[in-house]
Amino acid sequence: MQNKLWTRDCRLIHGLIKQMEQLETAVVIVIWHTILERFNSASLSLQKVEIDLLSVVKLYDSLITFLLQMRDGFDETESRREGYVLR
């Protein structure tokens, strides 16, 4: 009897670990997708021949602000991850 309970508990624990790994992966995907989208957009603008120095400074400042906001906005990122969780 105890052996069956132990086996059932092990399966339950294994299932919980798998769900937590999927959640962690989903959060990382959302974070990196958001960051890479923003950096790609800035990179495309920075590669333009006609860009002026003031625009370059503004773009870099906006990237810094964006990263600081990303660090502070973890709760929002976590809520957006739900679409990425694999089941």
Secondary structure by P-SEA (a helix, b strand, c coil): caaaaaaaaaaaaaaaaaaaaaaaaaaaaaaaaaaaaaaaaaaaaaacccccaaaaaaaaaaaaaaaaaaaaaaaaaaaaccccccc
